[in-house]
Amino acid sequence: RFVRLLALRYAQSRTFRRADGLIFLTRYAQAALTQCIGAVRGSTAVIPHGIAPCFVREPRAQRDIAEYSFENPFHVLYTSIINFYKNQPCVIDAVARLRQSGLPVCLALVGPAYAPAMSRLNTALARIPNAEAFIRYHGAVPYSQLAQWYHRADMFVFASNCENMPNILLEAMASGLPIASSDRGPMPEVLGDAGVYFDPEDPAEIAAAMRSLIESPSLRKQKAQAAYDRAKAFSWRRCADETFRFLSTVAVAARQKSRAD
């Protein structure tokens, strides 16, 4: 895997440097890649992905945590592949801390798994007393059913160390959920001031960010509405229009350069 990534880095870096045009999904990706590969000769643009309409749902009324119980808990969702950089062990640690402090919360983990990371997660789960009562790993689910998971949740947590374009975060935003998010990579660029941030490798910080939302219906309402409104800017129509516009501009410039040469 390491050798493959090195080969890809070499080949793709060479291609990027020689390209007439480069499209980046986020400003963060643009900065990270240009720092890695150096100067590029072509035009560049930042054009984010869009969000599928099936995820779009206006924020729900937020209930006080006192209306929940250990029999009817507050549902937190984390959808993502189980992998080392996604920090699921830190998230389950944070949720366990909230439960131990008396908050009636539960966590659903949804997504496929990288086997070595799944092994580490299982080890972490084994250290948490009665974890099976409030932490469930549901595995991968069909894309057609994914929106239902967001729409049934009360809150979303996203603890990735790094992303190019966090489509999962967009899905949660469009679903009208209050979000506790990693402060790394492009997450603040995508989510803006519509989330509560934490260090994804610090369970205490994750727990504190989640607690601030769980204990405040007004903060949940404010952040959920802000995230939902912000998600409206990420449309596939915009992505398509800006992509074709950029391709046309690059093609014209390349043709003119070829004639001049």
C-alpha positions in Angstrom: 0.0 0.0 0.0 2.8 2.4 0.9 4.7 1.7 -2.3 1.5 2.1 -4.3 0.9 5.5 -2.7 4.5 6.6 -3.5 4.1 5.6 -7.1 0.8 7.5 -7.3 2.3 10.5 -5.8 5.1 10.6 -8.3 2.9 9.9 -11.3 0.1 12.3 -10.3 2.5 15.1 -9.3 4.1 15.0 -12.7 0.7 15.1 -14.4 -0.5 18.0 -12.2 2.6 20.0 -13.0 2.2 19.5 -16.8 -1.6 20.1 -16.9 -3.2 23.0 -18.7 -5.8 23.2 -16.0 -6.3 21.8 -12.5 -9.6 21.6 -10.6 -9.4 21.4 -6.8 -12.4 20.5 -4.6 -11.4 22.8 -1.7 -9.0 25.6 -1.0 -7.4 23.4 1.5 -6.7 20.7 -1.1 -5.3 23.4 -3.4 -2.9 24.6 -0.8 -1.8 21.1 0.3 -1.2 19.8 -3.2 0.6 22.9 -4.5 2.8 22.8 -1.4 3.6 19.2 -2.2 4.1 19.4 -6.0 5.4 22.9 -6.4 4.4 25.4 -9.0 2.0 24.4 -11.7 1.9 25.9 -15.2 -1.8 25.7 -15.8 -4.9 27.5 -14.7 -6.5 26.5 -11.5 -10.0 26.6 -10.0 -11.7 25.5 -6.8 -15.0 23.7 -7.6 -16.6 21.7 -4.8 -18.9 18.7 -5.2 -22.6 19.0 -4.8 -25.1 17.1 -2.6 -27.8 14.6 -3.7 -31.4 15.9 -3.1 -32.3 12.7 -1.1 -30.3 14.1 1.8 -32.0 17.4 2.0 -34.3 17.9 5.0 -35.0 21.0 7.0 -33.8 21.0 10.6 -36.3 19.5 13.1 -37.4 21.1 16.3 -34.8 20.5 19.0 -35.8 18.9 22.2 -34.3 19.4 25.7 -32.0 16.5 26.8 -34.3 16.0 29.8 -36.9 14.6 27.3 -34.6 11.7 26.5 -33.8 8.7 28.7 -31.5 5.7 28.7 -34.5 3.8 27.3 -35.1 6.5 24.6 -31.7 8.0 24.1 -30.3 10.9 22.1 -29.0 9.4 18.9 -25.6 10.4 17.6 -24.5 9.3 14.1 -21.0 8.9 12.6 -21.0 7.6 9.0 -17.6 6.9 7.5 -15.3 4.1 6.7 -13.7 2.6 9.8 -10.1 3.7 9.3 -7.2 5.0 11.4 -7.5 8.6 10.3 -11.3 8.6 11.0 -10.6 8.3 14.8 -13.6 6.1 15.7 -11.9 4.9 18.9 -11.6 8.5 20.1 -15.3 9.0 19.4 -16.5 6.0 21.3 -14.3 7.0 24.2 -16.0 10.4 24.1 -19.5 8.9 24.0 -18.6 6.6 26.9 -17.6 9.7 28.9 -20.9 11.4 28.2 -22.8 8.3 29.3 -20.8 8.0 32.5 -21.6 11.6 33.3 -25.3 10.8 33.1 -26.2 11.9 29.6 -28.6 9.5 27.8 -26.8 9.2 24.5 -26.1 6.4 22.0 -23.8 6.2 19.0 -24.4 4.6 15.6 -21.3 3.9 13.4 -22.2 3.3 9.8 -19.8 2.5 7.0 -17.4 -0.2 5.6 -14.3 -1.1 7.5 -10.5 -1.4 6.8 -9.7 -4.6 8.7 -6.7 -3.4 10.8 -8.6 -0.3 11.9 -11.7 -2.4 12.7 -9.5 -4.6 14.9 -8.3 -1.6 16.8 -11.9 -0.4 17.2 -13.0 -3.7 18.6 -10.2 -3.6 21.1 -11.3 -0.1 22.2 -14.9 -1.3 22.5 -13.9 -4.2 24.7 -12.4 -1.7 27.2 -15.7 0.1 27.6 -18.1 -1.4 30.1 -21.5 -2.4 28.6 -20.5 -0.7 25.3 -23.0 -2.8 23.4 -25.9 -1.0 25.1 -25.1 2.3 23.6 -22.6 1.9 20.8 -23.5 0.0 17.6 -21.5 -0.7 14.5 -23.9 -1.3 11.6 -21.5 -1.9 8.8 -21.9 -0.6 5.3 -25.4 0.2 4.1 -26.7 0.7 0.6 -26.4 4.3 -0.6 -30.2 4.3 -1.3 -30.7 3.8 2.5 -28.1 6.2 3.8 -30.3 9.3 3.9 -32.6 7.5 6.3 -29.8 7.2 8.8 -29.2 10.9 8.8 -32.9 11.7 9.1 -33.3 9.5 12.1 -30.3 10.9 14.0 -30.4 13.8 16.5 -26.8 14.9 16.0 -23.8 14.1 13.8 -20.2 13.8 14.7 -17.3 13.8 12.2 -13.8 13.1 13.5 -11.6 12.7 10.4 -8.0 13.9 10.5 -7.9 14.8 6.8 -10.1 15.0 3.8 -10.1 16.3 0.3 -13.8 17.1 0.0 -15.8 15.7 3.0 -19.0 14.6 1.2 -20.1 12.9 4.4 -20.1 16.3 6.2 -22.1 17.8 3.3 -24.7 15.0 3.7 -25.1 15.8 7.4 -25.3 19.5 6.7 -28.0 19.0 4.1 -29.9 16.7 6.5 -30.4 19.6 8.9 -28.3 18.1 11.8 -26.4 19.8 14.5 -22.7 18.9 13.9 -19.7 18.4 16.1 -16.7 18.3 13.8 -13.0 17.8 13.5 -11.1 21.0 13.3 -8.6 19.6 10.8 -8.2 19.9 7.0 -11.0 21.4 5.0 -13.8 20.8 7.6 -13.9 24.4 8.8 -13.8 25.6 5.2 -16.9 23.5 4.3 -18.8 23.8 7.6 -17.8 27.4 8.5 -19.3 28.7 11.7 -22.2 26.1 11.5 -20.5 23.5 13.7 -18.8 23.0 17.0 -15.2 21.9 16.5 -12.7 19.7 18.4 -9.3 18.0 18.1 -10.2 14.6 16.5 -7.5 12.8 18.5 -8.6 14.1 21.9 -11.6 12.2 23.4 -12.0 14.9 26.1 -12.3 17.6 23.5 -14.7 15.5 21.4 -16.9 14.9 24.5 -16.9 18.6 25.4 -17.9 19.6 21.9 -20.7 17.1 21.8 -21.8 18.0 25.3 -22.2 21.7 24.4 -24.6 20.7 21.7 -26.5 18.0 23.6 -27.1 20.2 26.6 -28.3 23.3 24.6 -31.3 22.9 22.3 -30.9 26.5 21.3 -27.3 25.9 20.1 -28.4 22.8 18.3 -31.1 24.8 16.5 -28.8 27.6 15.6 -26.0 25.3 14.3 -28.4 22.9 12.5 -30.1 25.8 10.6 -26.7 27.4 9.7 -25.4 24.1 8.4 -28.6 23.5 6.4 -28.4 26.9 4.8 -24.7 26.6 4.1 -25.3 23.2 2.3 -27.5 25.0 -0.3 -24.4 26.4 -1.9 -23.1 22.9 -2.7 -25.2 21.8 -5.7 -24.3 19.5 -8.6 -25.8 22.1 -10.9 -23.2 24.6 -9.7 -20.5 22.0 -9.9 -21.4 21.1 -13.5 -21.7 24.7 -14.7 -18.4 25.8 -13.2 -16.6 22.7 -14.4 -17.7 23.1 -18.0 -17.0 26.8 -17.9 -13.5 26.1 -16.6 -12.9 23.4 -19.2 -13.9 25.8 -22.0 -11.6 28.5 -20.7 -8.7 26.1 -20.4 -9.3 24.7 -23.9 -9.5 28.1 -25.5 -6.3 29.2 -23.8 -4.5 26.0 -24.8 -5.6 26.4 -28.4 -4.4 30.0 -28.5 -1.0 29.0 -27.0 -0.7 26.2 -29.6 -1.3 28.6 -32.4 1.2 31.1 -31.0 3.8 28.3 -30.7 
